[in-house]
Amino acid sequence: MRFCYLVTFENPSPQARLSASDKSRIATLIAATPAMRHAEMHTPAIATDIYTADGPSPQLALQLYFDDLLELEAAIGPKGYLQALAVGPSWPSLAGAKANQQAMYVRHFPITEAPARTEPRCSFLVHYPGPAEDFNRWFAHYVASHPPIMRRFPDIRHIEILSRVDWVDAMPFERVSHMQRNRVVFDSPDALTAALQSPVRHEMRQDYHRFPPFEGGSFHFPALTETIAPARAR
């Protein structure tokens, strides 16, 4: 699961939510994606951070994981299976939402003795648009210093860090090129809030101020997360 295709639906109405019907049908569609290993479906959650308040979470965010970039590109090509995901009358509750997309490389950072996961869980979705003055230096610092601190969050369940790749697609979504994304996962919004109020959060902020120079800031969004297993594995 080294490559991830991300689609984010942002709605100008902060109260917009995905209907139960659309959620079920999108999950069924995603589950049948050829070569996909699994997917994560994110919908808005509420959690409180000591340092950030970046507005409402996206109405819907999807992460589809593949072993091979060419398999990912096949799914989003001109005749790719995921053309059916394009926003339109098929998903009434997403009317008015604007979608963006990105393909990325995934680095997983295992958690020692993490218990069996629950469903749904709560993710903290973070992205850094960039640019960095020297991306190699910036990213080297990030992957070396931030995950060891993240692992000390109370009751953390999962850590992943995603970096840019070049990709080819034919989807009708805006392409973005955030220099980095990351995701930490907890059992619930309350557990995420407890972590974001813990002393570890201060350590994270101190390390943030040690980052090599970069622009664009960072954006943080809590989300309820449900795993979509591939249909062939059921």
N, C-alpha and C positions, 0 to 999 in steps of 0.2 A: 504494500500500500504506500508507494513512494510518491504518487502524484495525486493531486486533489483539484477537482473542478468546483469552483465556488460561484454561486449565483445569489445575489442579494436583492430583495425587493423592498424598496423604500417608498413609503406612502406619505404624501404631504399632510395627511390627517394622522396625528399622533395616536388617535384612539382606534385606528383601523386594525382589524384583526382578521385572521384567516378563518373562514367558516369551517365547521366540522366536515361538511361535504367536500369542499375543495381540498382540505387537508387530507382526507382519506383518499381522494382520487389522485392527488399529486403523489402521495406515498406509494400507491399502487403503480403509477406510471414509473416512478423512479426505481422501484424494486426490480422492474423488468429490464433495466438498462444493460445491454450486452457488456460483458467483461468487468462490470463494476464489482468491487469487493464488498463494499457496504456504503451506506450514506448516513449523514446526520441531518436531521431537520430541526431548525431553530426557530422558535417563535418568542415573542416578547416576554420578559420576566422583569421583576423589580428587585433590585438589591442596592445597598448603599455602600459607596466607597468613601474612604477618608479624603481622597485627593481629587477624584474626577467625577464629573456629572456632565456627560456629553449628549444629553437629550434622549428622546425615546429610541428604543431598540428597533431594528428593522422589522417590518411586518412579517417577513419570512426570509430566512437564509438557508441555503442548502449547500452541503459539502458532499461531493461524490468522490470516492477513492478508487484509484486504479493502480495496478502494478506497473503499467507501461504508458508512456506519454502518447504513443501512437494509438493505443486503444481508447484513451481519453479523447484524442482528436477525432477518431472515427465516430464517436458518439455525438460530437457537436459539429460534424462536417455538413456539407450541403444536403446529403441524404441521411444524415445521422439520426439515430433514434430520438435524441433529445430535442429535435426540432418541435416535437409535440409539446414541449414545455413552454413554448413561446406564449407570452401573455396575450390574452384575447378573450373572447366570450366563453372559453372553456373554464375560466377561473373567475367567476363573477366577483368574489370578495377581494380580488387583487386589482379590480378596475381602479385606475388612477395611480397605481404604483409604478415606479420606474425601476427597471432592473439593470444591474451591472454584473459583470462576470470577470473571472480571472482564473488561470491555471497556475498551479504552484507546486513546488517540491516540498515534501513533508519530512520533517525530522521529529521522531517520537522520543520522548524522554520517560522511560519506565518509572513507575512509582513502586517503591519497595513495599511488599505486603499489602497492596491495595485490595480491599474486599471486593466481592462480586458487586457489579454495578446495579444500580436501580434504574427504573424507567418511570417517568422522565427524570432526567438529571438537570443540572443548571450549569451552563457554560458562561465564561466571561470571554467575549469575543473582542479582540484587540487588533487594530491595524495601524501601521505607520506608513503614510503616503510617501514620505521622503520629499526630496532626495537627501542623502547624506553627502557630506563633503568628500569623504572617502568611504564608499560603501564596504569595501573589504575590511577595513579597520573597524568600522561601526559594527558590522555583523559578527566579526570575530569576537569582539568584546561581548556582544549580546549573548551569543550561544555559549560562551565560556562562563559568563558571570551570572546571568539571570536565572537559568533553570535550577542551579543549586539552591538559590534563594527560594524559588517557587516551590521546590520540594518540601520546604519547611512550613508551608501554609498548613494550618490544621485541617485534617480530613480532606486533603486534595486527592483526586482520583485519577487525573490524566493531565499530561502536558504535551502539547505539540507546537512546533514552530515551523512556519511556512515561509519560503523564499521564492522569488520570482523565477519564472522560466519563460522562454519564448514559445508561443503556441499558435496554431492555426485553427480558425473556426469559421462557421457560417451562421452563427446564432444572431438573432436580431436584438442583442443586448449591447449596451455600452461596454467597451473594454476598459478596464482600469489596470494600473500597473503599480499597485502598492509595493513598496520595497520589502515589506515584511508584514506577516500576520502571526498572531499566536492565539492559543486557546487553552485555558485551564478549566477543569471540570470538577464540580462538587455534586453532592447528592441532592441539594435543594437550594432555592434562593436564600433561605436562612443560613445554610452552611456557607454559601458564598459570601454573604454579608459578614458573617463571623470572621472569615478569613481576611476580608478586606478591612476589618476593624482591628485586626491583630497586630502585634509588634512586627511581624514579618512584613506587613505592608509598608512600614517605615523603612525597613531595609531595602525593599524594592525601590522606593522613591529615592533613597540615597544613591543607589546604583544608577538609576535613571539620570541623575545629575552628573554622573561620571561618564555617560555615553560620549563618544567622540562627536564632533559637531554634526548636526543634521537639521533639516527644515521640515515643516509640515506637521509637526506635533504628533500626537497619538490619540486614538479614539477607542472608547471602551463601552461595550454594550452587554448587559446580562441577557441571557436567553434560556428558555426551557428547551431541552435537547432530547430528541428521541431518535434512536437508531433505526434505520431501515435496512433490513437484511435483503440480500438479493433473492429474487423469487426462486431461482434454481436451487438455493440452499434450503428452502423450506420443505 
